[in-house]
Amino acid sequence: MNKLNEILSTIDGHIGGSEWFVFLLLGTGIFFTIYLKFPQFRYLKHSLRIVRGKFDKEGDVGDTSHFQALTTALSGTVGTGNIAGVALAIHLGGPAALFWMLVTAALGMTTKFVEVTLSHKYREKAADGTIAGGPMYFMKKRLNIPLKNNKILKTGTLLGGLFAVATILSSFGTGNLPQINSISNSLFETFGINHMVSGGILAVLLGLVIVGGIKRIANVTSKLVPLMAIVYFIGALAVITYNYDNIIPSIAAIFGDVFSGSAAVGGFLGGSIAFAFNRGVNRGLFSNEAGQGSAPIAHAAARAHEPVSEGLVALLEPFIDTIIICTLTGLVLLSSGVWTEKHQNLFQETDIVVLDGTYSEADQNDVDQLHNYLVGKADLTMFNNVLEVQNGEIIDQPTILHARSVAEEIRVLLGNQPYSGQIKVTDGKIDRSPESPNPKDLALEGKSLMHSAPLTTIAFTKSWFGDYGKYIVSIGLLMFAFSTAISWSYYGGRAVTYLFGVKAEVWYRVVYVIGFFLASFTDTTIIWTLSGITIALMTIPNLIGILSLSKEMKSEVKLFWVEYGKRFPDEKVPKG
């Protein structure tokens, strides 16, 4: 399995994890922002009016209201990325990474506007009478290329099929297996609930929701999303106001470090401009899913006679998901100061690096060397030898990095007991090869920086709520992740309908619920890696499609504002 994971990681590194993929996503957002004359700013107030139903017509076709479509799509994007993704971005790139997340969200608002509009325009009515839509439909209808002698090059059909297959795989890799795994781990750590118990109960609840199709899904998400947003907002606001004296310095760091990089502070060894940009853009894009093509599947079901009106509703998603919620999380992390502090934790082996020699954080020259290594500007010599351990203590310990910080007070454990013996280290990593003498249950603990959801959990305890703040993160993670699983079941189901017809969707739902239960107590590391690949395989055809139809999009926008002006003659209407 480790070998397979390495192969998948290599593939992902050349697709979703590569620089060209990030620039393709950003470039698409920049192009449409300029081409459509900054719709994310000019049209925002009209989006709010439409989501309240002010533009609706009697007889509009669809299965959900604008608000229900918005909350269904938001429930798919607002999830672990808002809790863990922001913490990871700041951990890797410093406060400036949050700035680039916000820039990415602003561009993503336009991308989302375009992809939803085009998908809504080419939606269809399925055999069971429900509305089916998404990028695969406009690809099939508009991207095939006519040839001579009445022949057709079915490029659109091929891209649509690729997108649909990737959506099915991504529904498991993004919205299902990792989500319940995160939920069950969080509930076990916080409340001591057995993984199988939480998985079984939530699997039953999931089945009861998704068996009702989009109408029941929309009813649940329209209530769950506002509730979880309120709970999270209260907890975040408590931390920020409790640490009110750090608010201005935090905001200054977000914007002040953009062109200088973040200096070393506390246990944080500094971040470069390039690292902040890369991590901020990467986490921003995958937080709001702009360009991925998932949200258009939910919005296609909305009751609307004008595709652009639904596109305007979707424009609000990155604003809510990233600009509001991710900014709240970022300010919680920065104002509380936990992102620069070392905390007692059990080390993750993937985050451990054993260096050859010792480096001191009190020595600026050593700090500079470590900083350059972590941001990829220089190499350091890795430890290749055996560590001697006595009663949990490493004899003549070299510098060990964990979570990109110098680890302190390290203890070596075997079955939760102090370990005595040797640890073989190869190229700076604990050797886990089949021939290695290292015990399988060997573990290290100590003080180091933390990242992802555990870091956000600690940050939420830095308020008047104290340790009770961690329950807000656990409950928020539960609601965020569960709602994500609900929405992605719909996305995958519509992709199954596109490929195999409506009757196949019931079997997909059965497998989806079973997979949800099994993942509550099994390792999903390989699923996260596969998810990165499938997300890229969804995104690339979708971006090709919307870029190919840019002229049609501009024409749709102009026609929409003509009708909008007739409906509201007293209101100033933007020029398309």
C-alpha positions as CSV (number, residue, x, y, z in Angstrom):
1,M,0.0,0.0,0.0
2,N,2.9,2.4,0.8
3,K,4.3,1.7,-2.7
4,L,0.9,2.4,-4.3
5,N,0.6,5.6,-2.3
6,E,4.1,6.7,-3.5
7,I,3.1,6.1,-7.1
8,L,-0.2,8.0,-6.7
9,S,1.7,10.8,-4.9
10,T,4.1,11.1,-7.9
11,I,1.1,11.2,-10.3
12,D,-0.6,13.9,-8.2
13,G,2.7,15.9,-8.0
14,H,2.7,16.2,-11.8
15,I,-1.0,17.1,-12.0
16,G,-2.9,18.7,-9.1
17,G,0.3,19.4,-7.1
18,S,2.2,21.0,-9.9
19,E,2.7,24.7,-10.5
20,W,1.2,24.7,-14.0
21,F,-2.1,23.4,-12.5
22,V,-2.2,26.3,-10.0
23,F,-1.5,28.8,-12.7
24,L,-4.1,27.3,-15.0
25,L,-6.7,27.8,-12.2
26,L,-5.5,31.3,-11.3
27,G,-5.1,32.2,-15.0
28,T,-8.7,31.2,-15.7
29,G,-10.0,33.4,-12.9
30,I,-7.9,36.3,-14.0
31,F,-9.0,36.0,-17.6
32,F,-12.7,35.9,-16.8
33,T,-12.4,38.7,-14.2
34,I,-10.9,41.0,-16.9
35,Y,-13.0,39.7,-19.8
36,L,-16.3,40.1,-17.9
37,K,-15.1,43.4,-16.2
38,F,-14.9,42.4,-12.6
39,P,-18.3,40.8,-12.0
40,Q,-17.4,39.7,-8.5
41,F,-17.5,43.4,-7.4
42,R,-20.0,44.9,-9.8
43,Y,-22.7,42.2,-9.4
44,L,-22.4,41.3,-5.7
45,K,-25.4,43.3,-4.5
46,H,-27.6,41.9,-7.3
47,S,-26.5,38.4,-6.2
48,L,-27.9,39.0,-2.8
49,R,-31.2,40.2,-4.3
50,I,-31.5,37.1,-6.5
51,V,-30.8,34.6,-3.7
52,R,-33.7,36.1,-1.8
53,G,-36.0,35.2,-4.7
54,K,-36.6,38.7,-6.1
55,F,-35.9,37.7,-9.7
56,D,-38.0,34.5,-9.6
57,K,-40.8,33.8,-12.1
58,E,-43.9,31.7,-11.6
59,G,-43.3,28.4,-13.4
60,D,-39.5,28.4,-13.2
61,V,-38.2,24.9,-13.7
62,G,-36.1,23.2,-11.1
63,D,-36.0,21.1,-7.9
64,T,-34.6,23.6,-5.4
65,S,-34.7,27.3,-4.6
66,H,-31.7,29.6,-5.1
67,F,-31.0,29.6,-1.4
68,Q,-31.2,25.8,-1.1
69,A,-28.9,25.4,-4.1
70,L,-26.5,27.8,-2.5
71,T,-26.5,26.0,0.9
72,T,-26.2,22.6,-0.8
73,A,-23.1,23.8,-2.8
74,L,-21.7,25.5,0.3
75,S,-22.1,22.4,2.4
76,G,-19.9,20.6,-0.1
77,T,-17.2,23.3,0.1
78,V,-17.4,24.5,3.7
79,G,-15.6,21.6,5.5
80,T,-12.3,20.4,6.8
81,G,-10.5,22.9,4.5
82,N,-11.9,25.8,6.5
83,I,-10.7,24.3,9.8
84,A,-7.6,22.4,8.8
85,G,-6.7,24.0,5.4
86,V,-6.2,27.5,6.8
87,A,-4.0,26.2,9.6
88,L,-1.9,24.2,7.2
89,A,-1.5,27.2,4.9
90,I,-0.3,29.5,7.7
91,H,1.9,26.8,9.1
92,L,3.7,26.4,5.8
93,G,3.7,30.0,4.5
94,G,3.1,32.3,7.4
95,P,0.4,35.0,7.7
96,A,0.9,36.1,4.1
97,A,-0.6,32.8,2.9
98,L,-4.0,34.0,4.2
99,F,-3.6,37.1,1.9
100,W,-3.2,34.9,-1.1
101,M,-6.1,32.7,-0.1
102,L,-8.3,35.9,-0.2
103,V,-7.0,36.9,-3.6
104,T,-7.6,33.4,-4.9
105,A,-11.2,33.6,-3.5
106,A,-11.9,36.9,-5.2
107,L,-10.8,35.4,-8.5
108,G,-12.7,32.2,-7.8
109,M,-15.9,34.1,-7.5
110,T,-15.7,34.9,-11.2
111,T,-14.8,31.3,-12.1
112,K,-17.7,30.0,-10.1
113,F,-20.0,32.5,-11.8
114,V,-19.0,31.2,-15.2
115,E,-19.1,27.5,-14.6
116,V,-22.5,27.6,-12.9
117,T,-24.0,29.7,-15.6
118,L,-22.9,27.4,-18.4
119,S,-23.9,24.3,-16.5
120,H,-27.3,25.6,-15.7
121,K,-27.9,26.6,-19.3
122,Y,-27.3,23.1,-20.6
123,R,-29.0,21.0,-17.9
124,E,-31.5,18.3,-18.7
125,K,-34.5,16.5,-17.2
126,A,-33.6,13.0,-16.1
127,A,-35.9,10.0,-16.7
128,D,-37.3,10.3,-13.2
129,G,-38.3,13.9,-13.8
130,T,-35.5,15.5,-11.7
131,I,-33.1,18.0,-13.1
132,A,-29.6,16.8,-14.0
133,G,-26.8,19.1,-14.9
134,G,-23.2,19.9,-14.5
135,P,-20.1,20.5,-16.7
136,M,-20.4,17.1,-18.3
137,Y,-23.7,18.2,-20.0
138,F,-22.3,21.4,-21.6
139,M,-19.2,19.5,-22.6
140,K,-21.2,16.9,-24.4
141,K,-23.5,19.5,-26.1
142,R,-21.0,22.2,-27.0
143,L,-17.4,20.8,-27.2
144,N,-17.8,18.2,-29.9
145,I,-16.0,19.4,-33.1
146,P,-17.8,19.1,-36.5
147,L,-15.7,17.7,-39.3
148,K,-16.2,17.3,-43.0
149,N,-18.7,14.8,-44.4
150,N,-21.1,15.3,-41.4
151,K,-18.6,13.6,-39.1
152,I,-18.1,14.7,-35.5
153,L,-15.0,14.6,-33.4
154,K,-16.5,13.7,-30.0
155,T,-14.0,15.6,-27.9
156,G,-16.8,17.0,-25.7
157,T,-18.3,13.6,-25.1
158,L,-14.9,12.3,-24.1
159,L,-14.2,15.2,-21.8
160,G,-17.7,14.9,-20.3
161,G,-17.1,11.2,-19.6
162,L,-13.8,11.8,-18.0
163,F,-15.3,14.5,-15.8
164,A,-18.2,12.2,-14.8
165,V,-15.8,9.3,-13.9
166,A,-13.6,11.7,-11.9
167,T,-16.6,13.1,-10.1
168,I,-17.7,9.6,-9.0
169,L,-14.2,8.8,-7.7
170,S,-13.8,12.2,-6.1
171,S,-17.2,11.8,-4.3
172,F,-15.5,9.0,-2.4
173,G,-12.0,10.6,-2.2
174,T,-13.2,14.1,-1.2
175,G,-16.7,14.0,0.2
176,N,-17.0,10.6,1.7
177,L,-14.1,8.5,3.1
178,P,-11.8,11.2,4.4
179,Q,-14.7,13.1,5.9
180,I,-16.0,10.4,8.1
181,N,-12.5,9.4,9.0
182,S,-11.9,12.9,10.3
183,I,-15.2,12.9,12.2
184,S,-14.6,9.6,13.9
185,N,-11.1,10.4,14.9
186,S,-12.2,13.8,16.3
187,L,-15.1,12.3,18.3
188,F,-12.8,9.6,19.7
189,E,-10.2,12.1,20.7
190,T,-12.7,14.6,22.2
191,F,-15.4,12.4,23.7
192,G,-13.9,8.9,23.6
193,I,-16.7,7.6,21.2
194,N,-15.7,4.3,19.5
195,H,-14.9,4.8,15.7
196,M,-17.4,2.1,14.6
197,V,-20.2,3.5,16.8
198,S,-19.9,7.0,15.4
199,G,-19.4,5.6,11.9
200,G,-22.5,3.4,12.2
201,I,-24.8,6.1,13.5
202,L,-23.7,8.7,11.0
203,A,-23.9,6.1,8.1
204,V,-27.6,5.5,9.0
205,L,-28.3,9.2,9.1
206,L,-26.5,9.7,5.8
207,G,-28.5,7.0,4.2
208,L,-31.8,8.5,5.4
209,V,-30.9,11.9,4.0
210,I,-29.5,10.9,0.5
211,V,-32.2,8.3,-0.2
212,G,-34.6,11.3,-0.6
213,G,-32.6,12.8,-3.4
214,I,-31.9,16.5,-4.0
215,K,-35.1,17.8,-2.4
216,R,-34.4,16.2,1.0
217,I,-30.7,17.0,0.7
218,A,-31.5,20.6,0.0
219,N,-33.9,20.7,3.0
220,V,-31.2,19.3,5.3
221,T,-28.4,21.5,4.1
222,S,-30.5,24.7,4.1
223,K,-30.9,24.2,7.9
224,L,-27.5,22.6,8.7
225,V,-25.3,25.2,6.9
226,P,-26.6,28.3,8.7
227,L,-26.5,26.4,12.1
228,M,-22.9,25.3,11.7
229,A,-21.9,28.8,10.5
230,I,-23.4,30.4,13.6
231,V,-21.7,27.9,16.0
232,Y,-18.3,28.4,14.3
233,F,-18.7,32.2,14.2
234,I,-19.5,32.4,17.9
235,G,-16.4,30.3,18.8
236,A,-14.1,32.3,16.5
237,L,-15.4,35.7,17.6
238,A,-14.8,34.6,21.2
239,V,-11.1,33.9,20.5
240,I,-10.5,37.0,18.4
241,T,-12.1,39.4,21.0
242,Y,-10.4,37.6,23.9
243,N,-7.1,38.4,22.2
244,Y,-8.2,41.8,21.0
245,D,-4.7,43.4,21.5
246,N,-3.3,41.0,18.8
247,I,-6.0,41.9,16.1
248,I,-4.2,44.8,14.6
249,P,-0.7,43.1,14.6
250,S,-2.3,40.0,13.0
251,I,-3.9,42.0,10.2
252,A,-0.7,43.9,9.7
253,A,1.2,40.6,9.4
254,I,-1.3,39.3,6.8
255,F,-0.7,42.2,4.5
256,G,2.8,43.4,5.6
257,D,4.5,40.0,4.9
258,V,3.2,39.6,1.3
259,F,6.2,41.0,-0.4
260,S,8.8,40.3,2.2
261,G,8.1,36.8,3.5
262,S,7.4,36.0,7.1
263,A,10.3,36.3,9.6
264,A,11.2,33.6,12.1
265,V,9.2,34.1,15.3
266,G,8.9,31.7,18.2
267,G,9.1,28.1,16.9
268,F,8.1,29.2,13.4
269,L,11.3,29.3,11.3
270,G,10.1,31.8,8.7
271,G,8.3,31.6,5.3
272,S,9.3,32.9,1.9
273,I,7.2,34.9,-0.5
274,A,7.0,32.0,-3.0
275,F,6.0,29.6,-0.2
276,A,3.3,31.9,1.1
277,F,1.9,32.4,-2.5
278,N,2.0,28.7,-3.4
279,R,0.4,27.5,-0.1
280,G,-2.2,30.3,0.0
281,V,-3.3,29.8,-3.6
282,N,-3.3,26.0,-3.2
283,R,-5.4,26.0,0.0
284,G,-7.7,28.8,-1.3
285,L,-8.5,27.0,-4.5
286,F,-9.3,23.7,-2.8
287,S,-11.3,25.4,0.0
288,N,-14.0,26.9,-2.3
289,E,-13.6,24.4,-5.3
290,A,-13.9,27.3,-7.8
291,G,-13.1,25.8,-11.2
292,Q,-13.5,22.2,-10.1
293,G,-17.0,21.8,-11.5
294,S,-18.7,20.3,-8.4
295,A,-20.9,23.2,-7.3
296,P,-22.5,23.6,-10.8
297,I,-24.1,20.1,-10.3
298,A,-26.0,21.4,-7.3
299,H,-26.9,24.8,-8.9
300,A,-28.2,23.1,-12.0
301,A,-31.2,21.9,-10.0
302,A,-32.2,25.4,-8.9
303,R,-35.5,26.9,-10.1
304,A,-34.5,29.7,-12.6
305,H,-35.4,30.7,-16.1
306,E,-32.1,32.6,-16.6
307,P,-28.8,30.7,-16.3
308,V,-26.9,33.9,-15.4
309,S,-29.2,34.4,-12.3
310,E,-28.0,31.2,-10.8
311,G,-24.4,32.0,-11.7
312,L,-24.8,35.2,-9.7
313,V,-26.0,33.1,-6.7
314,A,-23.0,30.9,-7.0
315,L,-20.7,34.0,-7.1
316,L,-21.4,34.3,-3.3
317,E,-19.9,30.9,-2.5
318,P,-16.2,31.7,-2.5
319,F,-17.0,35.0,-0.7
320,I,-18.7,33.1,2.2
321,D,-16.5,30.0,2.2
322,T,-13.1,31.7,1.9
323,I,-13.3,35.4,2.4
324,I,-15.5,35.2,5.5
325,I,-15.0,31.8,7.1
326,C,-11.4,31.2,6.3
327,T,-10.5,34.8,7.3
328,L,-12.2,34.1,10.7
329,T,-10.1,30.9,11.1
330,G,-7.0,32.8,10.1
331,L,-7.6,35.6,12.6
332,V,-8.2,33.0,15.3
333,L,-4.9,31.3,14.6
334,L,-2.9,34.6,14.4
335,S,-4.5,36.5,17.3
336,S,-4.2,33.5,19.6
337,G,-0.5,33.1,18.7
338,V,-0.7,29.3,18.7
339,W,0.8,29.1,15.2
340,T,4.3,30.1,16.5
341,E,4.1,28.0,19.7
342,K,5.4,24.5,20.3
343,H,2.8,22.1,21.8
344,Q,3.1,18.7,23.3
345,N,1.9,16.2,20.7
346,L,2.4,12.7,19.3
347,F,4.7,13.1,16.2
348,Q,3.5,12.1,12.8
349,E,6.2,10.2,11.0
350,T,5.6,12.0,7.7
351,D,6.5,15.2,9.5
352,I,9.7,13.9,11.1
353,V,13.2,14.8,9.7
354,V,16.4,13.7,11.5
355,L,19.3,16.0,10.6
356,D,23.0,15.1,10.8
357,G,24.3,17.4,13.5
358,T,22.8,19.9,15.9
359,Y,21.3,23.3,15.2
360,S,20.3,25.9,17.8
361,E,17.4,28.3,17.6
362,A,19.5,30.7,19.6
363,D,22.0,30.9,16.8
364,Q,20.8,33.2,14.0
365,N,23.1,31.4,11.5
366,D,21.5,28.1,12.4
367,V,18.0,29.6,12.1
368,D,18.9,30.9,8.6
369,Q,20.2,27.5,7.5
370,L,17.0,25.8,8.7
371,H,14.8,28.4,7.1
372,N,16.6,28.0,3.7
373,Y,16.2,24.3,4.0
374,L,12.5,24.4,4.8
375,V,11.6,26.8,1.9
376,G,13.7,24.8,-0.6
377,K,16.6,27.2,-1.0
378,A,19.3,24.9,0.4
379,D,20.0,21.3,1.4
380,L,21.1,20.0,4.7
381,T,22.8,16.7,5.4
382,M,20.4,14.0,6.6
383,F,21.1,11.5,9.4
384,N,22.0,8.0,8.1
385,N,22.8,5.9,11.0
386,V,21.3,4.3,14.2
387,L,19.9,6.3,17.1
388,E,20.6,4.8,20.5
389,V,17.7,5.1,23.0
390,Q,17.7,4.4,26.7
391,N,14.4,4.5,28.7
392,G,12.8,6.7,26.1
393,E,15.7,9.2,25.8
394,I,17.8,9.5,22.6
395,I,21.5,9.4,23.5
396,D,23.6,12.2,21.8
397,Q,20.5,13.3,20.0
398,P,21.0,15.2,16.7
399,T,18.5,17.9,15.7
400,I,15.1,16.4,14.9
401,L,12.6,18.5,13.0
402,H,8.9,17.9,13.4
403,A,6.2,19.9,11.6
404,R,8.9,22.2,10.2
405,S,10.2,23.1,13.7
406,V,13.0,22.0,16.0
407,A,11.4,19.4,18.2
408,E,12.1,19.5,22.0
409,E,11.7,17.2,25.0
410,I,11.5,14.2,22.7
411,R,10.5,10.8,24.1
412,V,10.5,7.5,22.3
413,L,7.7,5.1,23.1
414,L,6.8,1.5,22.3
415,G,3.2,0.6,23.2
416,N,2.9,3.8,25.3
417,Q,5.9,2.8,27.4
418,P,9.5,4.2,27.2
419,Y,11.6,2.4,24.6
420,S,15.1,1.2,25.0
421,G,17.1,0.0,22.0
422,Q,18.0,1.3,18.5
423,I,16.2,3.3,15.8
424,K,17.5,2.9,12.3
425,V,17.3,6.1,10.3
426,T,17.7,6.3,6.5
427,D,18.0,9.7,4.7
428,G,16.6,11.5,7.7
429,K,13.5,9.3,8.0
430,I,12.7,6.4,10.4
431,D,13.3,3.3,8.4
432,R,10.1,1.4,7.8
433,S,11.4,-0.9,5.1
434,P,10.6,-4.7,5.4
435,E,14.1,-5.5,6.4
436,S,14.3,-2.7,9.0
437,P,14.8,-3.8,12.7
438,N,12.6,-0.9,14.0
439,P,9.5,-2.1,15.9
440,K,6.3,-1.3,14.0
441,D,4.6,0.4,17.0
442,L,7.6,2.7,17.6
443,A,6.4,6.4,18.2
444,L,7.9,9.7,19.1
445,E,6.3,12.5,21.2
446,G,7.5,15.9,22.3
447,K,7.0,19.6,21.8
448,S,6.9,21.1,18.3
449,L,4.7,23.3,16.1
450,M,1.4,21.8,15.0
451,H,-0.8,22.3,12.0
452,S,-4.1,21.4,10.4
453,A,-7.2,20.7,12.6
454,P,-5.2,20.0,15.8
455,L,-3.7,23.5,15.6
456,T,-7.2,25.1,15.1
457,T,-8.5,23.1,18.1
458,I,-5.8,24.5,20.3
459,A,-6.5,28.1,19.1
460,F,-10.2,27.8,20.0
461,T,-9.2,27.1,23.6
462,K,-7.6,30.6,23.9
463,S,-10.8,32.4,24.8
464,W,-13.3,32.8,27.7
465,F,-14.5,29.2,26.8
466,G,-11.1,27.8,27.8
467,D,-10.8,24.0,27.1
468,Y,-14.5,24.0,26.2
469,G,-13.5,25.7,23.0
470,K,-12.2,22.5,21.6
471,Y,-15.7,21.2,21.5
472,I,-16.7,23.9,19.2
473,V,-14.1,22.7,16.7
474,S,-15.2,19.0,17.2
475,I,-18.9,19.9,16.7
476,G,-18.0,22.2,13.8
477,L,-15.9,19.5,12.2
478,L,-18.7,17.1,12.6
479,M,-21.3,19.3,10.9
480,F,-18.9,20.6,8.2
481,A,-17.7,17.1,7.3
482,F,-21.1,15.4,7.5
483,S,-22.7,18.1,5.3
484,T,-19.8,17.7,2.8
485,A,-20.6,14.0,2.6
486,I,-24.2,14.7,1.9
487,S,-23.5,17.1,-1.0
488,W,-20.9,14.9,-2.6
489,S,-23.3,12.0,-2.6
490,Y,-25.5,14.1,-4.9
491,Y,-22.6,15.1,-7.1
492,G,-21.5,11.5,-7.5
493,G,-25.1,10.4,-8.1
494,R,-25.7,12.9,-10.9
495,A,-22.4,11.7,-12.5
496,V,-23.7,8.1,-12.3
497,T,-27.0,9.2,-13.9
498,Y,-25.1,10.8,-16.7
499,L,-23.0,7.7,-17.4
500,F,-25.4,4.8,-16.7
501,G,-28.9,6.3,-16.2
502,V,-31.2,7.0,-13.2
503,K,-31.6,3.3,-12.2
504,A,-27.9,3.0,-11.4
505,E,-28.0,5.8,-8.9
506,V,-29.6,3.7,-6.1
507,W,-26.7,1.2,-6.2
508,Y,-24.3,4.1,-6.1
509,R,-26.0,5.4,-2.9
510,V,-25.7,1.9,-1.3
511,V,-22.0,1.7,-2.0
512,Y,-21.6,5.3,-0.8
513,V,-23.1,4.6,2.6
514,I,-21.2,1.3,3.0
515,G,-17.9,3.1,2.2
516,F,-18.8,5.9,4.6
517,F,-19.1,3.4,7.4
518,L,-16.0,1.4,6.6
519,A,-13.8,4.5,6.4
520,S,-14.8,5.5,10.0
521,F,-12.3,2.9,11.3
522,T,-9.8,2.4,8.5
523,D,-6.8,4.4,7.3
524,T,-7.7,6.7,4.4
525,T,-4.2,8.1,3.6
526,I,-4.2,6.6,0.2
527,I,-7.7,8.0,-0.4
528,W,-6.5,11.6,0.2
529,T,-3.8,11.1,-2.4
530,L,-6.3,9.6,-4.9
531,S,-8.6,12.6,-4.2
532,G,-5.9,15.0,-5.3
533,I,-5.7,13.3,-8.7
534,T,-9.5,13.0,-9.2
535,I,-10.0,16.7,-8.3
536,A,-7.4,17.6,-11.0
537,L,-9.2,15.3,-13.5
538,M,-12.4,17.1,-12.8
539,T,-10.9,20.6,-13.0
540,I,-8.9,20.4,-16.2
541,P,-11.8,19.4,-18.5
542,N,-14.0,21.9,-16.8
543,L,-11.6,24.8,-17.3
544,I,-11.0,23.8,-20.9
545,G,-14.8,23.9,-21.4
546,I,-15.5,27.2,-19.8
547,L,-12.6,28.9,-21.6
548,S,-13.8,27.5,-24.9
549,L,-17.2,29.0,-24.3
550,S,-16.0,32.4,-23.1
551,K,-17.8,34.3,-26.0
552,E,-21.0,32.5,-25.3
553,M,-20.7,33.4,-21.6
554,K,-20.3,37.1,-22.4
555,S,-23.3,37.0,-24.6
556,E,-25.4,35.3,-21.9
557,V,-24.5,38.1,-19.4
558,K,-25.5,40.8,-21.8
559,L,-28.9,39.2,-22.5
560,F,-29.5,38.7,-18.7
561,W,-29.0,42.4,-17.9
562,V,-31.4,43.4,-20.6
563,E,-34.2,41.2,-19.0
564,Y,-33.2,42.3,-15.5
565,G,-33.5,46.0,-16.6
566,K,-37.0,45.3,-17.9
567,R,-38.0,43.6,-14.6
568,F,-36.6,46.4,-12.4
569,P,-36.7,49.6,-14.5
570,D,-36.1,51.8,-11.5
571,E,-32.8,50.1,-10.6
572,K,-29.4,51.0,-12.1
573,V,-28.4,47.9,-14.1
574,P,-24.7,47.1,-14.8
575,K,-23.6,47.0,-18.4
576,G,-22.7,43.4,-19.4
